[in-house]
């Protein structure tokens, strides 16, 4: 039987505690409890009133008859930073020193203010070399000290401090199938995305947006009439106020026939649902950005399933929304495979304790610098005593042995040490190379996040000029990263507008084109010269953003070469389109004919 520990997750609105056996791949849970966090004493992972929280925890542990004093904490905070790195294969005792030496290259922050720890994700052994893949995490020193001081007040001894993203990965590892699968954990204030490939963590990202942002949208909307966080959470769990799509695509109430009062009520509820659903857009956009980043680096692989967990996973309809917005199969986790619970534990959902249980398997182990130095000092003293005792034994043996054998051994030892010293620089060179490589990958990733569809604006305008009917003239253009809006004047002809939409939809970068705000302008007494003013909105195709940017960059290079070789040659096909200012009036291609 393993050593019993308490695994504790202190959340914004609830605290979860499990008493279990630590260090097992298939944990055995002896007891577990959940209770409400006292109001306004936890903020972004920090316990603001440690005395009140300690008193509450002691009372709950006493009621549950949990007497274990060693504790593991798992924390969730927007102030934590994480990334995956690969270093040369070195003994475990040297890993932390390598990380400390290269910390500024891994994390662009003041590392003196952070506690950096790691967990080994994978040991890569090939014929040529040995490597270690690590998950590095940086937590503010004051956050780690906050947990240690709280544990002391609560009468607990800190066994380890884990990060909730690692806790989730450890419990899901080996239990969600082969291939590429993704876990999305919507916590109180953060969302953690883990990309797991054949039980190995391939990518982990934290989004600074969580379930409480959705809850706030419910509280702020008077149509739902909720006055407390608890009431808002219960409404989200029980009622389907989250739409199936971020954009429902039109007015769903156009066919509703009822009294004005009933109609207004339904319209207010629909707008309320849209506002709540729109708060999830930031989460969805960032999830899609993480998935696109992974797929851009692993185009030969396919994502099987997204597993949805955390308090946000309990919101009714959010799994359907995520499936529609990501295009992948989405499943909620209700029970934990490979975890055994004592008989008599009446749990509503095993998944509620997923992070607390996972933290007991292989925690990251944040340790304050003072405690680490104390441990190192104790270890050095113990090592010195062992070394001293060994030296005495060896000395006695050498005295008894022959002087000739002693000299031979010394000569051989000096020779071996000399060879080691001559080749020791290779390890430093290799470590520097790996650090530079990781820095390059991080810079490349940050550049990819700047992709913007306006890279193709010139190309788009050239195509528009080619397909624009002769009876139309573009008055102005506005654009952003998602769409282009054109204000057009034309002689009255509905067929020309239809033809224009069909041609615009054939442009590769356009996902959809719609017409709105049609206004007829008829000069007095002259119906033949009647004109229409209308707006065409072209939505960018979201799935080709990265590819389109590269194409646009290549097109710009070709144009620069043409301008150098043929400076007097005039470009054709877009003479009437100007991109100097996105709101400047633009003439159609008819102006050039």
ROVOVEX-828620 format. One record per residue (C-alpha): x, y, z; residue in three letters; residue number from 1. Coordinates in Angstrom, 1 decimal. Layout:
<pts>
X_Y_Z_ALA_NUM
...
</pts>
This chain:
<pts>
0.0_0.0_0.0_UNK_1
1.4_3.4_-1.0_UNK_2
1.8_6.5_1.1_UNK_3
-1.4_8.3_1.8_UNK_4
-1.6_12.0_0.9_UNK_5
-4.2_14.7_0.5_UNK_6
-4.5_16.1_-3.0_UNK_7
-6.1_19.5_-2.9_UNK_8
-7.4_21.8_-5.6_UNK_9
-8.4_25.3_-4.3_UNK_10
-10.7_26.8_-6.9_UNK_11
-12.4_30.2_-7.2_UNK_12
-15.8_28.9_-6.0_UNK_13
-15.1_25.4_-4.7_UNK_14
-12.4_23.3_-3.0_UNK_15
-11.9_19.6_-3.9_UNK_16
-9.9_17.3_-1.6_UNK_17
-9.0_13.6_-2.3_UNK_18
-7.3_11.3_0.2_UNK_19
-5.4_8.7_-1.9_UNK_20
-2.2_6.7_-2.4_UNK_21
0.4_8.9_-4.1_UNK_22
2.6_8.0_-7.0_UNK_23
0.4_5.3_-8.6_UNK_24
-0.4_5.2_-12.4_UNK_25
-3.8_3.8_-11.4_UNK_26
-4.7_5.7_-8.2_UNK_27
-6.9_4.4_-5.4_UNK_28
-9.1_7.0_-3.9_UNK_29
-9.9_6.4_-0.2_UNK_30
-12.1_9.5_0.4_UNK_31
-13.0_12.8_-1.3_UNK_32
-15.0_15.9_-0.5_UNK_33
-16.1_19.1_-2.2_UNK_34
-17.0_22.3_-0.4_UNK_35
-17.7_26.0_-1.3_UNK_36
-14.7_28.4_-1.2_UNK_37
-15.4_31.2_1.2_UNK_38
-16.4_34.3_-0.8_UNK_39
-13.7_36.6_-2.2_UNK_40
-10.7_34.9_-0.7_UNK_41
-9.2_33.3_-3.8_UNK_42
-8.0_35.3_-6.8_UNK_43
-6.1_33.8_-9.8_UNK_44
-4.6_31.0_-7.7_UNK_45
-3.7_33.2_-4.7_UNK_46
-5.3_32.6_-1.3_UNK_47
-6.0_36.1_0.0_UNK_48
-7.3_35.2_3.5_UNK_49
-5.1_32.2_4.5_UNK_50
-6.4_32.1_8.1_UNK_51
-10.1_31.8_7.0_UNK_52
-9.3_29.3_4.3_UNK_53
-7.2_27.2_6.7_UNK_54
-9.9_27.2_9.3_UNK_55
-12.5_26.2_6.7_UNK_56
-10.3_23.4_5.4_UNK_57
-9.5_22.0_8.9_UNK_58
-13.2_21.9_9.7_UNK_59
-14.1_20.0_6.5_UNK_60
-11.2_17.5_6.9_UNK_61
-12.3_16.9_10.5_UNK_62
-15.9_16.3_9.4_UNK_63
-14.8_13.9_6.7_UNK_64
-12.4_12.1_9.2_UNK_65
-9.3_12.8_7.0_UNK_66
-6.3_12.8_9.3_UNK_67
-3.5_12.7_6.7_UNK_68
-1.1_15.6_7.0_UNK_69
1.0_15.4_3.8_UNK_70
-0.6_17.3_1.0_UNK_71
-0.2_17.8_-2.8_UNK_72
-1.7_21.0_-4.2_UNK_73
-2.6_21.6_-7.9_UNK_74
-3.0_25.2_-8.9_UNK_75
-4.5_27.1_-11.9_UNK_76
-3.5_30.6_-12.6_UNK_77
-3.1_33.0_-15.6_UNK_78
0.3_33.9_-14.2_UNK_79
1.9_30.5_-14.9_UNK_80
3.9_30.0_-18.1_UNK_81
4.7_26.7_-19.7_UNK_82
6.4_25.2_-22.7_UNK_83
7.9_21.9_-24.0_UNK_84
11.7_21.7_-24.6_UNK_85
14.2_19.0_-25.6_UNK_86
17.6_18.8_-23.9_UNK_87
20.5_16.3_-24.2_UNK_88
20.1_13.1_-22.2_UNK_89
21.7_13.8_-18.8_UNK_90
21.4_12.3_-15.3_UNK_91
18.3_13.5_-13.4_UNK_92
20.6_15.3_-10.9_UNK_93
21.8_17.7_-13.7_UNK_94
18.4_18.5_-15.3_UNK_95
17.5_21.4_-13.0_UNK_96
20.9_23.0_-13.4_UNK_97
20.6_22.9_-17.2_UNK_98
17.1_24.5_-17.0_UNK_99
18.3_27.2_-14.6_UNK_100
21.2_28.0_-16.9_UNK_101
19.0_28.4_-20.0_UNK_102
15.8_29.8_-18.3_UNK_103
16.0_33.2_-20.0_UNK_104
16.0_31.5_-23.4_UNK_105
13.0_29.4_-22.5_UNK_106
10.9_32.1_-20.9_UNK_107
11.0_35.8_-21.9_UNK_108
10.6_37.1_-18.4_UNK_109
12.5_38.1_-15.2_UNK_110
13.4_34.5_-14.1_UNK_111
14.5_35.8_-10.7_UNK_112
10.9_36.4_-9.8_UNK_113
9.8_32.9_-10.9_UNK_114
10.2_29.3_-9.6_UNK_115
10.9_27.1_-12.6_UNK_116
10.3_23.3_-12.4_UNK_117
9.9_20.5_-14.9_UNK_118
8.5_17.0_-15.5_UNK_119
9.9_14.5_-17.9_UNK_120
7.5_13.8_-20.7_UNK_121
9.6_11.4_-22.8_UNK_122
13.0_9.9_-23.0_UNK_123
14.2_9.8_-26.6_UNK_124
16.8_7.2_-27.2_UNK_125
18.3_6.6_-30.7_UNK_126
21.5_5.0_-32.0_UNK_127
23.0_8.5_-32.5_UNK_128
22.0_10.3_-29.3_UNK_129
19.8_10.4_-26.2_UNK_130
17.5_13.2_-25.4_UNK_131
14.9_14.3_-22.8_UNK_132
11.6_16.0_-23.6_UNK_133
10.5_18.1_-20.7_UNK_134
7.5_20.2_-19.8_UNK_135
8.8_23.4_-18.2_UNK_136
6.6_25.5_-16.0_UNK_137
7.4_28.9_-14.5_UNK_138
5.3_30.1_-11.5_UNK_139
5.7_33.4_-9.6_UNK_140
7.7_33.0_-6.4_UNK_141
5.0_34.7_-4.4_UNK_142
2.4_32.3_-5.6_UNK_143
4.4_29.3_-4.5_UNK_144
5.2_30.9_-1.1_UNK_145
1.5_31.7_-0.7_UNK_146
0.6_28.0_-1.0_UNK_147
3.4_26.9_1.4_UNK_148
2.5_29.5_4.0_UNK_149
-1.2_28.5_3.7_UNK_150
-0.4_24.8_4.2_UNK_151
1.7_25.7_7.3_UNK_152
-1.3_27.6_8.8_UNK_153
-3.6_24.6_8.0_UNK_154
-1.2_22.2_9.7_UNK_155
-0.3_20.4_6.5_UNK_156
3.1_19.5_5.1_UNK_157
3.6_20.2_1.4_UNK_158
4.6_17.1_-0.5_UNK_159
4.5_18.8_-3.9_UNK_160
2.8_21.6_-5.9_UNK_161
1.5_20.6_-9.3_UNK_162
0.1_22.6_-12.3_UNK_163
-3.5_21.7_-13.3_UNK_164
-2.4_21.2_-16.9_UNK_165
0.1_18.5_-15.9_UNK_166
-2.5_17.0_-13.4_UNK_167
-5.0_16.6_-16.3_UNK_168
-2.4_15.1_-18.6_UNK_169
-1.3_12.5_-16.1_UNK_170
-4.8_11.2_-15.4_UNK_171
-5.7_11.0_-19.1_UNK_172
-2.4_9.5_-20.2_UNK_173
-3.0_5.9_-21.4_UNK_174
-6.8_6.2_-21.0_UNK_175
-8.1_8.1_-24.1_UNK_176
-6.8_5.8_-26.9_UNK_177
-4.1_6.0_-29.5_UNK_178
-3.4_8.6_-32.2_UNK_179
-3.8_12.3_-31.6_UNK_180
-6.4_13.4_-29.1_UNK_181
-7.0_16.8_-27.4_UNK_182
-8.2_17.7_-23.9_UNK_183
-9.8_21.1_-23.3_UNK_184
-10.2_21.9_-19.7_UNK_185
-12.3_25.0_-19.0_UNK_186
-11.4_26.0_-15.5_UNK_187
-12.7_29.1_-13.5_UNK_188
-10.3_31.6_-15.0_UNK_189
-8.2_29.7_-17.5_UNK_190
-8.6_27.1_-20.3_UNK_191
-5.9_24.5_-20.7_UNK_192
-5.4_22.7_-24.1_UNK_193
-3.4_19.5_-24.1_UNK_194
-2.6_17.8_-27.4_UNK_195
-1.8_14.2_-26.6_UNK_196
-0.2_12.0_-29.3_UNK_197
0.0_8.3_-28.5_UNK_198
-0.1_9.0_-24.7_UNK_199
2.7_11.6_-25.0_UNK_200
2.1_15.3_-24.5_UNK_201
2.9_16.9_-27.8_UNK_202
1.7_20.5_-27.1_UNK_203
0.2_22.4_-24.1_UNK_204
-1.2_25.9_-24.1_UNK_205
-3.0_28.0_-21.5_UNK_206
-5.8_30.5_-22.5_UNK_207
-6.4_33.3_-20.0_UNK_208
-10.1_33.0_-20.3_UNK_209
-12.4_30.6_-18.5_UNK_210
-15.9_29.6_-17.2_UNK_211
-16.3_32.7_-15.0_UNK_212
-16.3_34.9_-18.0_UNK_213
-19.3_33.0_-19.3_UNK_214
-21.0_33.2_-15.9_UNK_215
-20.4_37.0_-15.8_UNK_216
-22.2_37.4_-19.1_UNK_217
-25.3_35.6_-17.5_UNK_218
-25.1_37.9_-14.4_UNK_219
-24.8_41.0_-16.5_UNK_220
-27.8_40.3_-18.6_UNK_221
-31.1_41.2_-17.0_UNK_222
-33.1_38.8_-19.1_UNK_223
-31.9_35.9_-17.0_UNK_224
-32.6_37.5_-13.6_UNK_225
-29.7_35.9_-11.7_UNK_226
-28.1_37.6_-8.8_UNK_227
-25.4_35.2_-7.7_UNK_228
-22.6_33.2_-9.3_UNK_229
-24.1_29.9_-8.0_UNK_230
-27.5_30.7_-9.6_UNK_231
-25.8_31.6_-12.9_UNK_232
-23.8_28.4_-12.9_UNK_233
-26.9_26.3_-12.2_UNK_234
-28.7_28.0_-15.1_UNK_235
-25.9_27.3_-17.5_UNK_236
-25.9_23.6_-16.4_UNK_237
-29.6_23.1_-16.6_UNK_238
-30.9_25.4_-19.4_UNK_239
-29.7_25.4_-23.0_UNK_240
-28.8_29.1_-23.2_UNK_241
-25.6_28.4_-25.2_UNK_242
-26.3_28.4_-29.0_UNK_243
-25.1_25.7_-31.3_UNK_244
-23.1_28.2_-33.3_UNK_245
-21.3_31.5_-32.6_UNK_246
-23.1_33.0_-35.6_UNK_247
-26.7_31.7_-35.9_UNK_248
-26.9_33.1_-39.4_UNK_249
-30.0_35.3_-39.6_UNK_250
-33.0_36.3_-37.6_UNK_251
-34.6_33.1_-36.3_UNK_252
-37.6_35.0_-35.2_UNK_253
-38.9_36.1_-38.6_UNK_254
-41.5_33.3_-38.8_UNK_255
-42.7_33.7_-35.2_UNK_256
-46.4_34.7_-34.9_UNK_257
-47.6_35.9_-31.5_UNK_258
-48.6_38.9_-29.5_UNK_259
-46.2_41.9_-29.4_UNK_260
-45.4_41.3_-25.7_UNK_261
-44.6_37.6_-26.3_UNK_262
-42.5_38.4_-29.3_UNK_263
-40.5_41.0_-27.4_UNK_264
-39.8_38.5_-24.6_UNK_265
-38.6_35.9_-27.0_UNK_266
-36.4_38.4_-28.8_UNK_267
-34.8_39.5_-25.5_UNK_268
-34.1_35.9_-24.6_UNK_269
-32.6_35.2_-28.0_UNK_270
-30.3_38.3_-27.7_UNK_271
-29.4_37.2_-24.2_UNK_272
-28.3_33.7_-25.5_UNK_273
-26.3_35.3_-28.3_UNK_274
-24.5_37.6_-25.8_UNK_275
-23.7_34.6_-23.6_UNK_276
-22.6_32.5_-26.6_UNK_277
-20.4_35.3_-27.9_UNK_278
-18.4_35.3_-24.7_UNK_279
-17.2_31.9_-25.6_UNK_280
-15.8_33.1_-29.0_UNK_281
-12.4_34.1_-27.5_UNK_282
-12.0_30.5_-26.1_UNK_283
-13.0_29.0_-29.4_UNK_284
-10.7_31.2_-31.4_UNK_285
-7.7_30.3_-29.3_UNK_286
-8.5_26.6_-29.3_UNK_287
-8.7_26.7_-33.1_UNK_288
-5.4_28.6_-33.1_UNK_289
-3.7_26.0_-31.0_UNK_290
-5.1_23.2_-33.2_UNK_291
-4.0_25.0_-36.4_UNK_292
-0.5_25.5_-35.0_UNK_293
-0.2_21.8_-34.2_UNK_294
-1.6_20.7_-37.6_UNK_295
0.7_23.1_-39.5_UNK_296
3.7_21.3_-37.9_UNK_297
2.1_17.8_-38.3_UNK_298
0.2_17.9_-41.5_UNK_299
0.4_14.1_-41.9_UNK_300
-1.6_13.5_-38.6_UNK_301
-5.3_13.8_-37.8_UNK_302
-7.0_14.7_-34.6_UNK_303
-9.4_12.0_-33.4_UNK_304
-11.4_13.5_-30.5_UNK_305
-11.6_16.5_-28.3_UNK_306
-12.3_15.6_-24.6_UNK_307
-14.0_18.4_-22.8_UNK_308
-13.5_18.7_-19.0_UNK_309
-13.6_21.2_-16.2_UNK_310
-16.4_23.2_-14.7_UNK_311
-17.1_24.8_-18.1_UNK_312
-17.7_21.3_-19.6_UNK_313
-20.9_21.1_-17.5_UNK_314
-22.5_24.0_-19.2_UNK_315
-25.3_22.6_-21.4_UNK_316
-24.7_22.9_-25.1_UNK_317
-21.0_23.9_-25.0_UNK_318
-19.9_20.5_-26.4_UNK_319
-22.2_21.0_-29.4_UNK_320
-20.9_24.5_-29.9_UNK_321
-17.3_23.3_-29.7_UNK_322
-17.9_20.5_-32.2_UNK_323
-19.5_22.9_-34.7_UNK_324
-16.8_25.5_-34.4_UNK_325
-13.8_23.2_-34.5_UNK_326
-15.1_20.5_-36.8_UNK_327
-14.0_17.7_-34.6_UNK_328
-15.8_15.1_-32.5_UNK_329
-16.3_16.4_-28.9_UNK_330
-16.9_14.2_-25.9_UNK_331
-17.4_15.0_-22.2_UNK_332
-15.6_12.9_-19.6_UNK_333
-17.9_11.7_-16.8_UNK_334
-16.1_8.7_-15.3_UNK_335
-12.3_8.0_-14.9_UNK_336
-10.9_4.8_-16.2_UNK_337
-8.0_3.2_-14.3_UNK_338
-9.0_4.9_-11.0_UNK_339
-10.6_2.9_-8.2_UNK_340
-12.8_4.5_-5.5_UNK_341
-13.5_3.1_-2.0_UNK_342
-16.9_1.5_-1.7_UNK_343
-19.5_3.8_-0.2_UNK_344
-18.2_7.0_-1.9_UNK_345
-21.3_8.6_-3.3_UNK_346
-20.0_10.7_-6.2_UNK_347
-22.2_12.7_-8.6_UNK_348
-19.3_12.8_-11.1_UNK_349
-15.9_11.2_-10.9_UNK_350
-14.6_13.8_-13.4_UNK_351
-15.1_16.5_-10.7_UNK_352
-11.9_15.2_-9.0_UNK_353
-9.9_14.6_-12.2_UNK_354
-7.2_17.3_-11.5_UNK_355
-6.9_16.5_-7.8_UNK_356
-6.4_12.8_-8.5_UNK_357
-4.0_13.4_-11.4_UNK_358
-1.8_15.6_-9.3_UNK_359
-0.9_12.6_-7.1_UNK_360
0.6_10.6_-10.0_UNK_361
3.6_12.7_-11.1_UNK_362
3.4_16.3_-9.9_UNK_363
5.7_18.9_-11.3_UNK_364
6.9_19.8_-7.8_UNK_365
7.3_23.6_-7.5_UNK_366
9.8_24.2_-4.6_UNK_367
10.7_27.7_-3.3_UNK_368
14.3_28.6_-3.7_UNK_369
14.9_28.7_0.1_UNK_370
13.6_25.1_0.5_UNK_371
15.6_24.0_-2.5_UNK_372
18.8_25.4_-1.2_UNK_373
18.1_23.8_2.2_UNK_374
17.6_20.4_0.5_UNK_375
20.8_20.8_-1.5_UNK_376
22.7_21.7_1.6_UNK_377
21.4_18.6_3.4_UNK_378
22.2_16.5_0.4_UNK_379
25.8_17.8_0.2_UNK_380
26.4_17.1_3.9_UNK_381
25.1_13.5_3.4_UNK_382
27.2_13.1_0.3_UNK_383
30.3_14.4_2.1_UNK_384
29.8_11.8_4.9_UNK_385
29.4_9.0_2.5_UNK_386
32.4_10.2_0.5_UNK_387
34.5_10.5_3.7_UNK_388
33.6_7.0_4.9_UNK_389
34.4_5.6_1.4_UNK_390
37.7_7.4_1.4_UNK_391
38.7_5.8_4.7_UNK_392
37.9_2.3_3.5_UNK_393
39.8_2.9_0.2_UNK_394
42.7_4.4_2.1_UNK_395
43.0_1.3_4.3_UNK_396
42.8_-0.9_1.3_UNK_397
45.5_1.1_-0.5_UNK_398
47.8_1.0_2.5_UNK_399
47.5_-2.8_2.7_UNK_400
47.9_-3.2_-1.1_UNK_401
51.1_-2.7_-3.0_UNK_402
52.4_0.8_-3.8_UNK_403
52.9_-0.3_-7.5_UNK_404
49.2_-1.0_-8.0_UNK_405
48.4_2.3_-6.5_UNK_406
50.6_4.2_-8.9_UNK_407
49.1_2.2_-11.9_UNK_408
45.6_3.1_-10.7_UNK_409
46.5_6.8_-10.4_UNK_410
48.0_6.9_-13.8_UNK_411
45.0_5.2_-15.4_UNK_412
42.6_7.6_-13.5_UNK_413
44.5_10.7_-14.7_UNK_414
44.4_9.5_-18.3_UNK_415
40.7_8.8_-18.2_UNK_416
40.0_12.2_-16.5_UNK_417
42.0_14.0_-19.2_UNK_418
39.9_12.4_-21.9_UNK_419
36.8_13.4_-20.1_UNK_420
38.0_17.0_-19.8_UNK_421
39.0_17.2_-23.4_UNK_422
35.5_16.1_-24.6_UNK_423
33.4_17.9_-22.0_UNK_424
32.9_21.0_-24.2_UNK_425
30.7_18.9_-26.5_UNK_426
27.9_18.8_-24.0_UNK_427
27.9_22.6_-23.7_UNK_428
27.9_23.1_-27.4_UNK_429
25.1_20.7_-27.9_UNK_430
23.0_22.4_-25.1_UNK_431
23.6_25.8_-26.7_UNK_432
22.5_24.4_-30.1_UNK_433
19.3_23.0_-28.6_UNK_434
18.5_26.3_-26.8_UNK_435
19.0_28.3_-30.1_UNK_436
16.7_25.8_-31.9_UNK_437
14.0_26.1_-29.3_UNK_438
14.3_29.9_-29.4_UNK_439
13.9_29.8_-33.2_UNK_440
10.8_27.6_-33.0_UNK_441
9.2_30.0_-30.4_UNK_442
9.9_33.0_-32.6_UNK_443
8.5_31.2_-35.7_UNK_444
5.3_30.3_-33.7_UNK_445
4.9_34.0_-32.6_UNK_446
5.3_35.1_-36.2_UNK_447
2.6_32.7_-37.3_UNK_448
0.2_34.3_-34.9_UNK_449
0.4_37.5_-36.9_UNK_450
-1.1_36.0_-40.0_UNK_451
-3.7_38.4_-41.4_UNK_452
-5.9_38.0_-44.4_UNK_453
-5.2_41.5_-45.6_UNK_454
-2.0_40.1_-47.1_UNK_455
-4.2_39.3_-50.0_UNK_456
-6.0_42.6_-50.3_UNK_457
-4.3_43.7_-53.5_UNK_458
-4.9_40.3_-55.2_UNK_459
-8.5_40.4_-54.1_UNK_460
-9.1_43.8_-55.5_UNK_461
-7.6_42.8_-58.8_UNK_462
-9.9_39.9_-59.1_UNK_463
-12.9_42.1_-58.2_UNK_464
-12.0_44.5_-61.0_UNK_465
-12.0_41.6_-63.5_UNK_466
-15.5_40.3_-62.5_UNK_467
-17.2_43.7_-61.9_UNK_468
-20.1_44.3_-64.4_UNK_469
-19.8_47.4_-66.6_UNK_470
-22.9_49.0_-65.0_UNK_471
-21.3_49.0_-61.5_UNK_472
-18.9_51.3_-59.8_UNK_473
-17.2_50.7_-56.4_UNK_474
-17.5_53.8_-54.2_UNK_475
-15.6_52.7_-51.1_UNK_476
-14.0_49.7_-49.5_UNK_477
-13.4_48.8_-45.8_UNK_478
-11.6_45.7_-44.6_UNK_479
-10.5_43.9_-41.5_UNK_480
-8.9_40.5_-40.7_UNK_481
-12.3_38.7_-41.2_UNK_482
-14.0_40.4_-44.2_UNK_483
-14.1_43.1_-46.9_UNK_484
-17.1_45.4_-47.3_UNK_485
-17.6_47.2_-50.6_UNK_486
-20.1_50.1_-51.2_UNK_487
-21.2_49.8_-54.9_UNK_488
-23.4_52.0_-57.1_UNK_489
-25.0_50.4_-60.2_UNK_490
-27.7_50.9_-62.7_UNK_491
-30.9_49.1_-61.6_UNK_492
-30.4_45.5_-62.6_UNK_493
-31.0_42.7_-60.0_UNK_494
-29.4_40.1_-62.4_UNK_495
-26.1_42.0_-62.4_UNK_496
-26.0_41.8_-58.6_UNK_497
-26.7_38.1_-58.7_UNK_498
-24.0_37.5_-61.2_UNK_499
-21.5_39.6_-59.2_UNK_500
-22.2_37.5_-56.1_UNK_501
-21.6_34.3_-58.1_UNK_502
-18.3_35.6_-59.4_UNK_503
-17.1_36.8_-56.0_UNK_504
-17.8_33.4_-54.4_UNK_505
-15.4_31.9_-57.0_UNK_506
-12.5_33.9_-55.6_UNK_507
-10.4_31.4_-53.5_UNK_508
-10.0_33.6_-50.5_UNK_509
-13.7_34.3_-50.2_UNK_510
-15.9_32.0_-48.1_UNK_511
-19.2_33.8_-48.6_UNK_512
-20.5_37.0_-50.2_UNK_513
-23.7_38.7_-49.3_UNK_514
-25.6_41.9_-50.3_UNK_515
-27.3_44.3_-47.9_UNK_516
-28.6_47.8_-47.7_UNK_517
-29.9_48.1_-51.3_UNK_518
-31.1_51.7_-51.9_UNK_519
-32.7_52.8_-55.2_UNK_520
-31.9_56.3_-56.4_UNK_521
-34.2_57.5_-59.2_UNK_522
-33.7_60.9_-60.7_UNK_523
-37.0_62.8_-61.0_UNK_524
-38.8_62.0_-64.3_UNK_525
-36.1_59.7_-65.5_UNK_526
-36.6_56.0_-64.7_UNK_527
-34.1_54.9_-67.4_UNK_528
-31.3_56.3_-65.4_UNK_529
-32.4_54.9_-62.0_UNK_530
-29.5_53.7_-59.9_UNK_531
-29.0_51.4_-56.9_UNK_532
-26.5_51.7_-54.0_UNK_533
-25.8_48.5_-52.1_UNK_534
-23.2_46.9_-49.9_UNK_535
-21.4_43.7_-50.6_UNK_536
-19.7_41.9_-47.7_UNK_537
-17.1_39.2_-48.6_UNK_538
-16.1_36.9_-45.7_UNK_539
-12.6_35.5_-45.8_UNK_540
-12.1_31.8_-46.0_UNK_541
-10.8_31.0_-42.5_UNK_542
-9.1_27.7_-43.4_UNK_543
-6.6_29.1_-45.9_UNK_544
-5.3_32.0_-43.8_UNK_545
-1.7_30.6_-43.3_UNK_546
-1.4_29.3_-46.9_UNK_547
-2.9_32.5_-48.4_UNK_548
-0.4_34.7_-46.5_UNK_549
2.5_32.7_-48.0_UNK_550
1.0_32.9_-51.5_UNK_551
0.6_36.7_-51.1_UNK_552
4.2_37.1_-50.0_UNK_553
5.4_35.1_-53.1_UNK_554
3.2_37.3_-55.3_UNK_555
4.8_40.4_-53.9_UNK_556
8.3_39.1_-54.6_UNK_557
7.3_38.4_-58.3_UNK_558
5.8_41.9_-58.6_UNK_559
9.0_43.5_-57.3_UNK_560
11.1_41.5_-59.8_UNK_561
8.7_42.7_-62.7_UNK_562
9.0_46.3_-61.6_UNK_563
12.8_46.1_-61.7_UNK_564
13.0_44.4_-65.1_UNK_565
10.2_46.4_-66.7_UNK_566
9.9_49.8_-65.0_UNK_567
7.8_51.3_-67.7_UNK_568
5.3_48.5_-68.0_UNK_569
1.9_49.4_-66.6_UNK_570
-0.1_46.8_-64.7_UNK_571
-3.5_46.0_-66.1_UNK_572
-6.7_44.6_-64.7_UNK_573
-6.9_46.8_-61.6_UNK_574
-6.6_50.3_-63.0_UNK_575
-9.8_51.3_-61.3_UNK_576
-9.0_49.8_-57.9_UNK_577
-7.0_51.6_-55.3_UNK_578
-5.6_50.0_-52.1_UNK_579
-3.8_53.1_-50.8_UNK_580
-6.5_53.6_-48.2_UNK_581
-9.1_50.9_-47.3_UNK_582
-11.9_53.5_-47.2_UNK_583
-10.9_55.5_-50.4_UNK_584
-13.4_55.5_-53.3_UNK_585
-12.7_52.8_-55.9_UNK_586
-13.8_52.6_-59.5_UNK_587
-14.8_49.4_-61.2_UNK_588
-13.1_47.7_-64.1_UNK_589
-15.6_49.4_-66.4_UNK_590
-13.7_52.6_-65.9_UNK_591
-10.6_51.1_-67.6_UNK_592
-12.4_49.8_-70.7_UNK_593
</pts>
